[in-house]
């Protein structure tokens, strides 16, 4: 991740995405090959931890 992009900015941008419903970001996540599910149960802390891990 470029150092010029802050995790807080990414979280703010996610909340303005078209996948937001009732104030919660919806994610499409893989369950297994060829199968996925939609959830809004991913909290900001989890997203931030993942972003920090891949940066």
C-alpha distance matrix in Angstrom:
0.0 3.8 6.3 8.4 7.3 9.1 9.5 13.1 12.5 10.9 14.0 16.3 15.3 15.8 19.2 20.2 19.7 22.9 22.6 23.3 26.9 28.9 25.9 23.9 20.9 22.2 20.1 21.5 21.0 22.6 25.7 26.8 27.0 28.3 28.1 25.8 26.3 25.3 24.8 24.1 24.2 20.5 20.2 17.5 17.4 16.7 13.8 12.3 13.2 11.5 8.1 8.7 10.0 7.3 4.8
3.8 0.0 3.8 5.4 5.8 8.6 10.5 13.5 12.4 11.8 15.2 16.8 15.8 17.2 20.4 20.9 20.8 24.2 24.4 25.0 28.7 30.5 27.4 25.9 23.0 24.6 22.9 24.5 24.4 26.1 29.3 30.4 30.4 31.5 31.5 29.0 29.5 28.3 27.7 26.7 27.0 23.4 22.7 19.6 19.8 19.6 16.6 14.7 16.0 14.9 11.3 11.4 13.3 11.0 7.8
6.3 3.8 0.0 3.8 5.5 7.2 9.8 12.5 11.9 12.3 15.4 16.8 16.6 18.3 21.0 21.9 22.3 25.9 26.1 26.2 29.8 31.2 27.8 26.5 24.1 26.1 24.7 26.6 26.5 28.4 31.4 32.8 33.1 34.4 34.0 31.4 31.6 30.1 29.1 27.8 27.8 24.1 22.8 19.5 19.2 19.7 17.1 14.5 15.8 15.6 12.0 11.1 13.6 12.3 8.6
8.4 5.4 3.8 0.0 3.8 6.4 9.9 11.6 10.1 11.3 14.6 15.1 14.8 17.1 19.6 19.9 20.7 24.4 25.0 25.0 28.6 30.0 26.6 25.8 23.5 25.7 24.8 26.9 27.3 29.5 32.7 34.3 34.6 35.4 35.0 32.2 32.1 30.3 29.3 27.8 28.2 24.6 23.3 19.7 20.1 20.9 18.0 15.6 17.7 17.5 13.7 13.6 16.5 15.0 11.7
7.3 5.8 5.5 3.8 0.0 3.8 6.6 8.6 6.9 7.5 10.9 11.7 11.3 13.4 16.0 16.5 17.2 20.9 21.4 21.3 24.9 26.3 22.9 22.0 19.6 21.9 21.1 23.4 23.9 26.3 29.5 31.2 31.7 32.4 31.8 28.8 28.6 26.6 25.6 23.9 24.4 20.9 19.7 16.2 17.0 17.7 14.6 12.5 15.0 14.7 10.9 11.5 14.6 13.2 10.5
9.1 8.6 7.2 6.4 3.8 0.0 3.8 5.4 5.2 6.6 8.9 10.1 10.8 12.7 14.7 16.0 17.2 21.0 21.1 20.4 23.8 24.8 21.2 20.3 18.4 21.0 20.4 23.1 23.5 26.2 29.0 31.1 32.0 32.8 31.8 28.7 28.0 25.9 24.4 22.4 22.5 19.0 17.2 13.6 14.0 15.3 12.6 10.0 12.7 13.3 9.8 10.0 13.6 13.2 10.7
9.5 10.5 9.8 9.9 6.6 3.8 0.0 3.8 5.3 5.0 6.3 8.7 9.8 10.6 12.7 14.7 15.6 19.3 18.8 18.0 21.2 22.2 18.7 17.3 15.4 17.9 17.3 20.1 20.3 23.1 25.8 28.1 29.3 30.2 28.8 25.6 24.8 22.7 21.0 19.0 18.8 15.3 13.5 9.9 10.4 11.6 8.9 6.3 9.4 10.1 7.1 7.9 11.4 11.5 10.0
13.1 13.5 12.5 11.6 8.6 5.4 3.8 0.0 3.8 5.4 5.1 6.2 8.6 9.9 10.9 13.0 14.7 18.4 18.2 16.8 19.8 20.2 16.5 15.8 14.6 17.7 17.9 21.1 21.8 24.9 27.5 30.1 31.5 32.1 30.4 27.0 25.7 23.2 21.1 18.6 18.6 15.5 13.1 9.3 10.5 12.6 10.2 8.1 11.6 12.9 10.4 11.2 14.8 15.2 13.8
12.5 12.4 11.9 10.1 6.9 5.2 5.3 3.8 0.0 3.8 5.4 5.1 6.2 8.6 10.1 11.0 12.8 16.6 17.1 16.0 19.3 20.2 16.6 16.3 14.6 17.6 17.9 20.9 22.0 25.2 28.1 30.6 31.5 31.8 30.4 27.0 25.9 23.3 21.7 19.4 20.1 17.1 15.3 11.8 13.6 15.1 12.1 10.6 14.2 14.6 11.7 13.1 16.5 16.0 14.5
10.9 11.8 12.3 11.3 7.5 6.6 5.0 5.4 3.8 0.0 3.8 5.4 5.0 6.1 8.7 10.1 10.8 14.5 14.5 14.0 17.5 18.9 15.6 14.5 12.2 14.7 14.5 17.3 18.4 21.5 24.5 26.8 27.8 28.0 26.7 23.3 22.4 20.0 18.7 16.7 17.6 14.4 13.4 10.2 12.2 12.9 9.4 8.8 12.4 11.9 9.1 11.6 14.4 13.6 12.8
14.0 15.2 15.4 14.6 10.9 8.9 6.3 5.1 5.4 3.8 0.0 3.8 5.4 5.1 6.5 9.1 10.2 13.8 13.2 11.9 15.0 16.0 12.5 11.4 9.6 12.7 13.1 16.4 17.5 20.9 23.6 26.3 27.7 27.9 26.1 22.5 21.1 18.4 16.5 14.0 14.7 11.7 10.2 7.0 9.7 10.9 7.9 7.8 11.6 11.8 10.0 12.3 15.2 15.1 14.9
16.3 16.8 16.8 15.1 11.7 10.1 8.7 6.2 5.1 5.4 3.8 0.0 3.8 5.5 5.3 6.8 9.2 12.8 13.2 11.5 14.6 15.2 11.6 11.7 10.6 14.0 15.1 18.5 20.2 23.7 26.4 29.3 30.5 30.3 28.5 24.9 23.2 20.2 18.4 15.6 16.8 14.5 12.8 9.9 12.8 14.4 11.6 11.4 15.3 15.6 13.6 15.8 18.8 18.5 17.9
15.3 15.8 16.6 14.8 11.3 10.8 9.8 8.6 6.2 5.0 5.4 3.8 0.0 3.8 5.4 5.3 6.7 10.5 11.4 10.7 14.2 15.7 12.6 12.4 10.4 13.2 14.0 16.9 18.9 22.3 25.4 27.9 28.7 28.3 26.8 23.3 22.1 19.1 18.1 15.8 17.6 15.3 14.5 12.0 15.0 15.7 12.4 12.8 16.5 15.9 13.7 16.4 19.1 18.1 17.6
15.8 17.2 18.3 17.1 13.4 12.7 10.6 9.9 8.6 6.1 5.1 5.5 3.8 0.0 3.8 5.4 5.3 8.8 8.5 8.0 11.6 13.5 10.6 9.5 6.8 9.5 10.2 13.4 15.4 18.9 21.8 24.5 25.5 25.1 23.4 19.8 18.3 15.4 14.3 12.2 14.1 11.8 11.7 9.9 13.2 13.3 10.1 11.6 14.9 14.1 12.6 15.8 18.0 17.1 17.4
19.2 20.4 21.0 19.6 16.0 14.7 12.7 10.9 10.1 8.7 6.5 5.3 5.4 3.8 0.0 3.8 5.5 8.5 8.4 6.2 9.3 10.5 7.3 7.3 6.1 9.5 11.5 15.0 17.3 21.0 23.5 26.6 27.9 27.2 25.1 21.4 19.3 15.9 14.4 11.6 13.7 12.2 11.5 10.1 13.8 14.5 12.0 13.4 16.9 16.7 15.5 18.4 20.7 20.4 20.6
20.2 20.9 21.9 19.9 16.5 16.0 14.7 13.0 11.0 10.1 9.1 6.8 5.3 5.4 3.8 0.0 3.8 6.7 8.3 7.0 10.1 11.6 9.2 10.0 8.7 11.5 13.5 16.4 19.2 22.8 25.6 28.4 29.2 28.2 26.4 22.8 21.0 17.6 16.7 14.3 16.9 15.6 15.3 13.8 17.4 18.1 15.2 16.5 20.0 19.5 17.9 20.9 23.3 22.4 22.4
19.7 20.8 22.3 20.7 17.2 17.2 15.6 14.7 12.8 10.8 10.2 9.2 6.7 5.3 5.5 3.8 0.0 3.8 5.4 5.8 9.4 12.1 10.4 10.1 7.7 9.4 10.9 13.3 16.4 19.8 22.7 25.3 25.9 24.7 23.1 19.6 18.1 14.9 14.7 13.0 16.0 14.8 15.4 14.4 18.0 17.8 14.8 16.7 19.9 18.7 17.4 20.8 22.6 21.4 21.8
22.9 24.2 25.9 24.4 20.9 21.0 19.3 18.4 16.6 14.5 13.8 12.8 10.5 8.8 8.5 6.7 3.8 0.0 3.8 5.5 8.1 11.3 10.8 10.7 8.7 9.2 11.2 12.9 16.4 19.7 22.4 25.0 25.5 23.8 22.1 18.8 17.1 13.9 14.3 13.1 16.6 16.2 17.3 17.1 20.7 20.2 17.5 19.9 22.8 21.4 20.4 24.0 25.5 24.2 25.0
22.6 24.4 26.1 25.0 21.4 21.1 18.8 18.2 17.1 14.5 13.2 13.2 11.4 8.5 8.4 8.3 5.4 3.8 0.0 3.8 6.3 9.9 9.7 8.4 6.0 5.5 7.7 9.6 13.1 16.5 19.0 21.8 22.6 21.1 19.0 15.5 13.6 10.2 10.5 9.6 13.1 13.0 14.6 15.0 18.5 17.6 15.3 18.2 20.8 19.2 18.9 22.5 23.7 22.7 24.0
23.3 25.0 26.2 25.0 21.3 20.4 18.0 16.8 16.0 14.0 11.9 11.5 10.7 8.0 6.2 7.0 5.8 5.5 3.8 0.0 3.8 6.7 5.9 5.3 4.3 5.8 9.1 11.9 15.0 18.7 20.8 24.0 25.3 24.0 21.6 17.9 15.4 11.7 10.8 8.6 11.9 12.0 12.9 13.2 16.9 16.7 14.7 17.3 20.2 19.3 19.1 22.4 24.0 23.5 24.5
26.9 28.7 29.8 28.6 24.9 23.8 21.2 19.8 19.3 17.5 15.0 14.6 14.2 11.6 9.3 10.1 9.4 8.1 6.3 3.8 0.0 3.8 5.3 5.4 6.5 7.1 10.8 13.3 16.4 19.9 21.5 24.9 26.4 24.8 22.1 18.5 15.6 11.8 10.7 8.5 11.9 13.1 14.0 15.1 18.7 18.6 17.2 19.9 22.6 21.9 22.1 25.3 26.8 26.5 27.8
28.9 30.5 31.2 30.0 26.3 24.8 22.2 20.2 20.2 18.9 16.0 15.2 15.7 13.5 10.5 11.6 12.1 11.3 9.9 6.7 3.8 0.0 3.8 5.6 8.5 9.9 13.6 16.4 19.1 22.7 24.0 27.5 29.3 28.0 25.0 21.4 18.2 14.4 12.6 9.8 12.4 14.0 14.2 15.3 18.8 19.2 18.4 20.8 23.4 23.4 23.7 26.5 28.2 28.4 29.5
25.9 27.4 27.8 26.6 22.9 21.2 18.7 16.5 16.6 15.6 12.5 11.6 12.6 10.6 7.3 9.2 10.4 10.8 9.7 5.9 5.3 3.8 0.0 3.8 6.8 9.5 13.0 16.3 18.8 22.5 24.1 27.6 29.5 28.5 25.7 21.9 18.9 15.2 13.0 9.6 11.8 12.4 11.8 12.3 15.9 16.8 15.7 17.7 20.6 20.8 20.8 23.5 25.5 25.7 26.5
23.9 25.9 26.5 25.8 22.0 20.3 17.3 15.8 16.3 14.5 11.4 11.7 12.4 9.5 7.3 10.0 10.1 10.7 8.4 5.3 5.4 5.6 3.8 0.0 3.8 6.3 9.6 13.0 15.2 18.9 20.5 24.0 26.0 25.2 22.3 18.6 15.6 11.9 9.4 5.9 8.2 8.8 8.9 10.0 13.5 13.7 12.8 15.3 17.9 17.8 18.2 21.1 22.7 23.0 24.2
20.9 23.0 24.1 23.5 19.6 18.4 15.4 14.6 14.6 12.2 9.6 10.6 10.4 6.8 6.1 8.7 7.7 8.7 6.0 4.3 6.5 8.5 6.8 3.8 0.0 3.8 6.5 10.1 12.4 16.2 18.3 21.6 23.2 22.5 19.9 16.2 13.7 10.2 8.3 5.7 8.4 7.8 8.8 9.4 12.9 12.5 10.7 13.6 16.2 15.4 15.6 18.8 20.2 20.1 21.4
22.2 24.6 26.1 25.7 21.9 21.0 17.9 17.7 17.6 14.7 12.7 14.0 13.2 9.5 9.5 11.5 9.4 9.2 5.5 5.8 7.1 9.9 9.5 6.3 3.8 0.0 3.8 6.8 9.5 13.2 15.1 18.4 20.0 19.1 16.4 12.6 10.0 6.5 5.4 4.4 7.8 8.0 10.4 11.9 14.9 13.5 12.1 15.5 17.4 16.1 16.8 20.2 20.9 20.6 22.5
20.1 22.9 24.7 24.8 21.1 20.4 17.3 17.9 17.9 14.5 13.1 15.1 14.0 10.2 11.5 13.5 10.9 11.2 7.7 9.1 10.8 13.6 13.0 9.6 6.5 3.8 0.0 3.8 6.0 9.8 12.1 15.2 16.7 16.1 13.7 9.9 8.1 5.6 5.4 6.3 8.5 7.7 10.7 12.1 14.6 12.4 10.8 14.4 15.8 13.8 14.8 18.3 18.5 17.9 20.2
21.5 24.5 26.6 26.9 23.4 23.1 20.1 21.1 20.9 17.3 16.4 18.5 16.9 13.4 15.0 16.4 13.3 12.9 9.6 11.9 13.3 16.4 16.3 13.0 10.1 6.8 3.8 0.0 3.8 6.9 9.5 12.2 13.4 12.4 10.1 6.5 5.6 4.5 6.6 9.0 11.0 10.6 14.1 15.6 17.7 15.0 13.5 17.2 18.1 15.5 16.8 20.3 19.9 18.9 21.5
21.0 24.4 26.5 27.3 23.9 23.5 20.3 21.8 22.0 18.4 17.5 20.2 18.9 15.4 17.3 19.2 16.4 16.4 13.1 15.0 16.4 19.1 18.8 15.2 12.4 9.5 6.0 3.8 0.0 3.8 6.5 9.3 11.0 11.0 8.7 5.4 5.5 6.4 7.6 10.4 11.1 10.4 14.0 15.8 17.1 13.8 12.9 16.6 16.7 13.9 15.8 19.0 18.0 17.3 20.4
22.6 26.1 28.4 29.5 26.3 26.2 23.1 24.9 25.2 21.5 20.9 23.7 22.3 18.9 21.0 22.8 19.8 19.7 16.5 18.7 19.9 22.7 22.5 18.9 16.2 13.2 9.8 6.9 3.8 0.0 3.8 5.6 7.3 7.9 6.0 4.2 6.5 9.0 10.8 13.9 14.3 13.7 17.3 19.1 20.0 16.4 15.8 19.3 18.8 15.8 17.9 20.8 19.2 18.3 21.7
25.7 29.3 31.4 32.7 29.5 29.0 25.8 27.5 28.1 24.5 23.6 26.4 25.4 21.8 23.5 25.6 22.7 22.4 19.0 20.8 21.5 24.0 24.1 20.5 18.3 15.1 12.1 9.5 6.5 3.8 0.0 3.8 7.0 8.1 5.5 4.9 6.7 10.0 11.5 14.9 14.7 14.7 18.4 20.8 21.3 17.7 17.9 21.3 20.4 17.8 20.4 23.1 21.2 20.8 24.3
26.8 30.4 32.8 34.3 31.2 31.1 28.1 30.1 30.6 26.8 26.3 29.3 27.9 24.5 26.6 28.4 25.3 25.0 21.8 24.0 24.9 27.5 27.6 24.0 21.6 18.4 15.2 12.2 9.3 5.6 3.8 0.0 3.8 6.1 5.3 6.9 9.8 13.3 15.1 18.6 18.4 18.2 21.8 23.9 24.3 20.6 20.6 23.8 22.7 19.7 22.2 24.8 22.5 21.8 25.4
27.0 30.4 33.1 34.6 31.7 32.0 29.3 31.5 31.5 27.8 27.7 30.5 28.7 25.5 27.9 29.2 25.9 25.5 22.6 25.3 26.4 29.3 29.5 26.0 23.2 20.0 16.7 13.4 11.0 7.3 7.0 3.8 0.0 3.8 5.6 8.1 11.7 15.1 17.5 20.9 21.2 20.8 24.4 26.2 26.7 23.0 22.5 25.6 24.7 21.4 23.4 26.1 23.8 22.5 26.0
28.3 31.5 34.4 35.4 32.4 32.8 30.2 32.1 31.8 28.0 27.9 30.3 28.3 25.1 27.2 28.2 24.7 23.8 21.1 24.0 24.8 28.0 28.5 25.2 22.5 19.1 16.1 12.4 11.0 7.9 8.1 6.1 3.8 0.0 3.8 6.9 10.5 13.8 16.8 20.3 21.3 21.2 24.9 26.8 27.8 24.3 23.5 26.9 26.4 23.1 24.9 27.9 26.0 24.5 27.8
28.1 31.5 34.0 35.0 31.8 31.8 28.8 30.4 30.4 26.7 26.1 28.5 26.8 23.4 25.1 26.4 23.1 22.1 19.0 21.6 22.1 25.0 25.7 22.3 19.9 16.4 13.7 10.1 8.7 6.0 5.5 5.3 5.6 3.8 0.0 3.8 7.1 10.6 13.5 17.2 18.0 18.4 22.2 24.4 25.5 22.1 21.6 25.1 24.8 21.8 23.8 26.9 25.2 24.1 27.5
25.8 29.0 31.4 32.2 28.8 28.7 25.6 27.0 27.0 23.3 22.5 24.9 23.3 19.8 21.4 22.8 19.6 18.8 15.5 17.9 18.5 21.4 21.9 18.6 16.2 12.6 9.9 6.5 5.4 4.2 4.9 6.9 8.1 6.9 3.8 0.0 3.8 7.0 9.9 13.5 14.5 14.9 18.7 20.8 22.2 19.0 18.3 22.0 21.9 19.1 21.0 24.2 22.9 22.0 25.2
26.3 29.5 31.6 32.1 28.6 28.0 24.8 25.7 25.9 22.4 21.1 23.2 22.1 18.3 19.3 21.0 18.1 17.1 13.6 15.4 15.6 18.2 18.9 15.6 13.7 10.0 8.1 5.6 5.5 6.5 6.7 9.8 11.7 10.5 7.1 3.8 0.0 3.8 6.6 10.3 11.5 12.5 16.3 18.8 20.5 17.6 17.2 21.0 21.2 18.9 20.9 24.1 23.2 22.7 25.8
25.3 28.3 30.1 30.3 26.6 25.9 22.7 23.2 23.3 20.0 18.4 20.2 19.1 15.4 15.9 17.6 14.9 13.9 10.2 11.7 11.8 14.4 15.2 11.9 10.2 6.5 5.6 4.5 6.4 9.0 10.0 13.3 15.1 13.8 10.6 7.0 3.8 0.0 3.8 7.1 9.2 10.5 14.0 16.4 18.6 16.2 15.5 19.3 20.2 18.2 19.8 23.1 22.9 22.4 25.1
24.8 27.7 29.1 29.3 25.6 24.4 21.0 21.1 21.7 18.7 16.5 18.4 18.1 14.3 14.4 16.7 14.7 14.3 10.5 10.8 10.7 12.6 13.0 9.4 8.3 5.4 5.4 6.6 7.6 10.8 11.5 15.1 17.5 16.8 13.5 9.9 6.6 3.8 0.0 3.8 5.5 7.3 10.7 13.5 15.6 13.5 13.3 17.0 17.9 16.6 18.4 21.5 21.5 21.6 24.2
24.1 26.7 27.8 27.8 23.9 22.4 19.0 18.6 19.4 16.7 14.0 15.6 15.8 12.2 11.6 14.3 13.0 13.1 9.6 8.6 8.5 9.8 9.6 5.9 5.7 4.4 6.3 9.0 10.4 13.9 14.9 18.6 20.9 20.3 17.2 13.5 10.3 7.1 3.8 0.0 3.8 5.7 8.2 10.9 13.5 12.2 12.0 15.4 16.8 16.1 17.6 20.5 21.1 21.6 23.6
24.2 27.0 27.8 28.2 24.4 22.5 18.8 18.6 20.1 17.6 14.7 16.8 17.6 14.1 13.7 16.9 16.0 16.6 13.1 11.9 11.9 12.4 11.8 8.2 8.4 7.8 8.5 11.0 11.1 14.3 14.7 18.4 21.2 21.3 18.0 14.5 11.5 9.2 5.5 3.8 0.0 3.8 6.2 9.8 11.5 10.0 11.0 14.2 15.0 14.8 16.9 19.4 19.7 20.8 23.0
20.5 23.4 24.1 24.6 20.9 19.0 15.3 15.5 17.1 14.4 11.7 14.5 15.3 11.8 12.2 15.6 14.8 16.2 13.0 12.0 13.1 14.0 12.4 8.8 7.8 8.0 7.7 10.6 10.4 13.7 14.7 18.2 20.8 21.2 18.4 14.9 12.5 10.5 7.3 5.7 3.8 0.0 3.8 6.8 8.4 6.5 7.2 10.5 11.4 11.1 13.1 15.6 16.1 17.1 19.2
20.2 22.7 22.8 23.3 19.7 17.2 13.5 13.1 15.3 13.4 10.2 12.8 14.5 11.7 11.5 15.3 15.4 17.3 14.6 12.9 14.0 14.2 11.8 8.9 8.8 10.4 10.7 14.1 14.0 17.3 18.4 21.8 24.4 24.9 22.2 18.7 16.3 14.0 10.7 8.2 6.2 3.8 0.0 3.8 5.5 5.5 6.6 8.8 10.2 11.1 12.7 14.6 15.8 17.3 18.8
17.5 19.6 19.5 19.7 16.2 13.6 9.9 9.3 11.8 10.2 7.0 9.9 12.0 9.9 10.1 13.8 14.4 17.1 15.0 13.2 15.1 15.3 12.3 10.0 9.4 11.9 12.1 15.6 15.8 19.1 20.8 23.9 26.2 26.8 24.4 20.8 18.8 16.4 13.5 10.9 9.8 6.8 3.8 0.0 3.8 5.5 5.1 6.1 8.6 9.9 10.5 12.2 14.2 15.6 16.4
17.4 19.8 19.2 20.1 17.0 14.0 10.4 10.5 13.6 12.2 9.7 12.8 15.0 13.2 13.8 17.4 18.0 20.7 18.5 16.9 18.7 18.8 15.9 13.5 12.9 14.9 14.6 17.7 17.1 20.0 21.3 24.3 26.7 27.8 25.5 22.2 20.5 18.6 15.6 13.5 11.5 8.4 5.5 3.8 0.0 3.8 5.5 5.1 6.1 8.7 9.9 10.5 12.2 14.5 15.4
16.7 19.6 19.7 20.9 17.7 15.3 11.6 12.6 15.1 12.9 10.9 14.4 15.7 13.3 14.5 18.1 17.8 20.2 17.6 16.7 18.6 19.2 16.8 13.7 12.5 13.5 12.4 15.0 13.8 16.4 17.7 20.6 23.0 24.3 22.1 19.0 17.6 16.2 13.5 12.2 10.0 6.5 5.5 5.5 3.8 0.0 3.8 5.4 5.1 6.3 8.6 9.9 10.6 12.6 14.4
13.8 16.6 17.1 18.0 14.6 12.6 8.9 10.2 12.1 9.4 7.9 11.6 12.4 10.1 12.0 15.2 14.8 17.5 15.3 14.7 17.2 18.4 15.7 12.8 10.7 12.1 10.8 13.5 12.9 15.8 17.9 20.6 22.5 23.5 21.6 18.3 17.2 15.5 13.3 12.0 11.0 7.2 6.6 5.1 5.5 3.8 0.0 3.8 5.5 5.2 6.2 8.6 9.9 10.9 12.3
12.3 14.7 14.5 15.6 12.5 10.0 6.3 8.1 10.6 8.8 7.8 11.4 12.8 11.6 13.4 16.5 16.7 19.9 18.2 17.3 19.9 20.8 17.7 15.3 13.6 15.5 14.4 17.2 16.6 19.3 21.3 23.8 25.6 26.9 25.1 22.0 21.0 19.3 17.0 15.4 14.2 10.5 8.8 6.1 5.1 5.4 3.8 0.0 3.8 5.5 5.1 6.1 8.5 10.1 10.5
13.2 16.0 15.8 17.7 15.0 12.7 9.4 11.6 14.2 12.4 11.6 15.3 16.5 14.9 16.9 20.0 19.9 22.8 20.8 20.2 22.6 23.4 20.6 17.9 16.2 17.4 15.8 18.1 16.7 18.8 20.4 22.7 24.7 26.4 24.8 21.9 21.2 20.2 17.9 16.8 15.0 11.4 10.2 8.6 6.1 5.1 5.5 3.8 0.0 3.8 5.5 5.2 6.1 8.8 10.1
11.5 14.9 15.6 17.5 14.7 13.3 10.1 12.9 14.6 11.9 11.8 15.6 15.9 14.1 16.7 19.5 18.7 21.4 19.2 19.3 21.9 23.4 20.8 17.8 15.4 16.1 13.8 15.5 13.9 15.8 17.8 19.7 21.4 23.1 21.8 19.1 18.9 18.2 16.6 16.1 14.8 11.1 11.1 9.9 8.7 6.3 5.2 5.5 3.8 0.0 3.8 5.4 5.0 6.4 8.7
8.1 11.3 12.0 13.7 10.9 9.8 7.1 10.4 11.7 9.1 10.0 13.6 13.7 12.6 15.5 17.9 17.4 20.4 18.9 19.1 22.1 23.7 20.8 18.2 15.6 16.8 14.8 16.8 15.8 17.9 20.4 22.2 23.4 24.9 23.8 21.0 20.9 19.8 18.4 17.6 16.9 13.1 12.7 10.5 9.9 8.6 6.2 5.1 5.5 3.8 0.0 3.8 5.4 5.4 6.2
8.7 11.4 11.1 13.6 11.5 10.0 7.9 11.2 13.1 11.6 12.3 15.8 16.4 15.8 18.4 20.9 20.8 24.0 22.5 22.4 25.3 26.5 23.5 21.1 18.8 20.2 18.3 20.3 19.0 20.8 23.1 24.8 26.1 27.9 26.9 24.2 24.1 23.1 21.5 20.5 19.4 15.6 14.6 12.2 10.5 9.9 8.6 6.1 5.2 5.4 3.8 0.0 3.8 5.5 5.2
10.0 13.3 13.6 16.5 14.6 13.6 11.4 14.8 16.5 14.4 15.2 18.8 19.1 18.0 20.7 23.3 22.6 25.5 23.7 24.0 26.8 28.2 25.5 22.7 20.2 20.9 18.5 19.9 18.0 19.2 21.2 22.5 23.8 26.0 25.2 22.9 23.2 22.9 21.5 21.1 19.7 16.1 15.8 14.2 12.2 10.6 9.9 8.5 6.1 5.0 5.4 3.8 0.0 3.8 5.7
7.3 11.0 12.3 15.0 13.2 13.2 11.5 15.2 16.0 13.6 15.1 18.5 18.1 17.1 20.4 22.4 21.4 24.2 22.7 23.5 26.5 28.4 25.7 23.0 20.1 20.6 17.9 18.9 17.3 18.3 20.8 21.8 22.5 24.5 24.1 22.0 22.7 22.4 21.6 21.6 20.8 17.1 17.3 15.6 14.5 12.6 10.9 10.1 8.8 6.4 5.4 5.5 3.8 0.0 3.8
4.8 7.8 8.6 11.7 10.5 10.7 10.0 13.8 14.5 12.8 14.9 17.9 17.6 17.4 20.6 22.4 21.8 25.0 24.0 24.5 27.8 29.5 26.5 24.2 21.4 22.5 20.2 21.5 20.4 21.7 24.3 25.4 26.0 27.8 27.5 25.2 25.8 25.1 24.2 23.6 23.0 19.2 18.8 16.4 15.4 14.4 12.3 10.5 10.1 8.7 6.2 5.2 5.7 3.8 0.0
